[in-house]
Amino acid sequence: MPDTPFVQERLSNGLTVVVEIMPDVQSAACGFLARTGSRDERAELAGVSHFLEHMCFKGTARRSSEQLNLEFDEIGADNNAQTGKDQTFYYSWARTEDLPRQLDLLADMMHSTLPADEFEVERKVILEEIATYKDDLASNAYDFLYENVCAGSPLAWPVVGYERTIREMTPERMGAYLARRYRPGNLILVVAGNVEPDEVMETARRLCGSWENVEDMGPPRRRPRLRTGVAVHQWERFHRQAVVLALPSAPATHPQDESAEALTAILGGANSRFYWNIVQKGLATQASVTREEYRDFGLLIMYGLCEPENCEKLLEAMRREASEITDNGPEPKEIQRVKNRRRTLLATESEAPGYRLGQLADDTDYRGAPRPAEARLAEVDAVSSETVADYLREYPITGDGFLASVGPRRWPVMELGLTE
């Protein structure tokens, strides 16, 4: 057994392979992380990353869509994929002895043939997704916020794209995007479980070593210029109002990442200040705080759903909680509570290969190498009222930020020079 549970190697064609040896489990999980998402799309291709994720399950030169599904099912694999603004992740989790088949299936999927009949079926599926999102106030508020706070950047458009861009999408355009963005140098293969790393590396070289790398991936990513201000979308189809306030936050690589996590949980997680002082006092039916993390920036998002007439009270309550924790800091019992929840989450994830994959992929993408579970837990242990205060001095949450409002009421109106 090596001194470290990790083995990391870069194949000659640029593919990064990361393995974590977990000798006390009976399963193995693997996944391909493509460092690409909606922020890497041109405007006329908005939604291509997510559409391509669907198509990677729909047929290759070796397997049809039905064969892919049947082979995953034959080994009892828990397999899926997800697309975000800067990553697309394909993964599978099954018994240790079935790891070679999992790797073979996922590697094959990285070279979808984009079959025309399946392309049209998935186009309809995604158009239905877009239509469904239109009925969800939270989804509309999230997309509306990004359209405004990241205006001028590809981060502004939704991951699923727009109805127009999906209707105009062609297999040829998607194929060109696939060839550029799914090159070996832009992929990370992660494996976790009771595995022999030499065998994993040999399988990776056999399955992926002949993949040809390309140099041109398209325009480089640029850090968005986060806007401040107000945007209102009056939408009478909804009965409640979404109030969303976004402020700059730490990127995923920040040394005080766990302090930011603790702050977010105290303000707007389970049993949080937002829950007890906003939801339980009848100001909103939902209220939370979340963080969006990327390599180059982050956003802290305060969110609430309320009756339209309560918008002012909800926003005031959000800002009051932000000021209170900034001025007086978190209470020791709050710090302890959220640290315990975070420890439990990280510990349980680190014991299950399928969940550990995501940690390995993010660490390798954002930090260049995976971190042991013990290192993550040590960062949680180091969180204190002082580290949260230090974080708040660097990333204050009491500024104007960007306020987005979506719902039946045209609010706020003073900032826009409007009248009711």
Secondary structure, DSSP 4 states (H G I P E B T S, - for coil): --SSSEEEEE-TTS-EEEEEE-TT-SEEEEEEEES--GGGS-GGGTTHHHHHHHHTTSBBSS-BHHHHHHHHHHTT-EEEEEE-SS-EEEEEEEEGGGHHHHHHHHHHHTTB---HHHHHHHHHHHHHHHHHHTT-HHHHHHHHHHHHHTTTSGGGS-TT--HHHHHH--HHHHHHHHHHHTSGGGEEEEEEES--HHHHHHHHHHHHTTPPP-S--SSPP-------EEEEEE-TT-SSEEEEEEEEE--TT-TTHHHHHHHHHHHHSTT-HHIIIIITTTS-SEEEEEEEE-SS-EEEEEEEEE-GGGHHHHHHHHHHHHHHHHHH---HHHHHHHHHHHHHHHHHHHTSHHHHHHHHHHIIIIISS---HHHHHHHHHT--HHHHHHHHHHS-SSS--EEEEEESS----TTTT---
